[in-house]
Amino acid sequence: MAKSIINEKKLNKADVVLMSAGYEKTTSSHKGTVNGPKAVVKCLNTQIEFFDRKFKVEVNDFVKIAHLNLENLQKLSPAATLKKIKENCKKLTKNNKFIFLLGGEHSVSIGAFHALKQKFNPKNLTIVQIDAHCDLRKDDSDYSEHPSNLAHSTVMRHASSLGFPVVQVGIRTYSKEEYKYFSNPKNKIRVFEWDRGKKPKREEISKSIKTKNIYLSIDVDGFDPSIMPGTGTPVPGGVEWNYGVKLIEGLISKFNLIGADIVEISPMRDSVLTEYSAAQLCYSIIANKFRKKLG
């Protein structure tokens, strides 16, 4: 039987739980994110090299990785979906498991944030978001015929409302409403824009984080479309691959990473670049998080 990155069947024995949340109900442009988790897991098992060039080991020889597929989310309402994600995350965080959520549209992260609040004081945990969009809308009434405050464009408004400081990296577009919201100091949001001819130094981003603990929320459209073309709302001029990888590695070395997600992967018919890149990023994050266990 071929070797698999998923090397642990029992969740209670795993170091990492990959949680697949194939869900999309509020996507505003190209659809397909419901198929994102399955495509990423397939790439993790069949496309990427298990041997990590940085650490010179096969990471899954040292780290126990389990997989939890949250089935039938498309049959649920947005509220019921997020409740299911929250309850599953709550159980795993209670047992000190490192959760890596795979989406699905970005709204799946809302469920994770609610679970995190029950274990951590939000004031002591910064959400670090890599994204082309701020996702700070109150609801999606400006572009949807069926408005919802549980939309992919509201995810960081929820994080902020829950009390988490938010650091946004790669931002290249936002609404007037979002601009007013992140400009208000009381909301504790730091925005690093990307397409103004100058990108921030990685150290500047790191210094903007004032907590010991961080959670990484990665919308693949935060990266340049040449790297992550398969996504619902691509925006030109995104984060370059090497910059993003080095930024993430640096953050993991300086802060306590307590969880992560990669979302908005919409597989394309003629290219696997997006899901491959997401899988590689996922594996790299796991390697860096558990670097002390690697031989």
Summary of the structure (lengths in Angstrom):
residues: 295
radius of gyration: 17.5
end to end distance: 24.6
largest distance: 55.5
contacts: 1052
relative contact order: 0.19
helix: 40%
strand: 19%
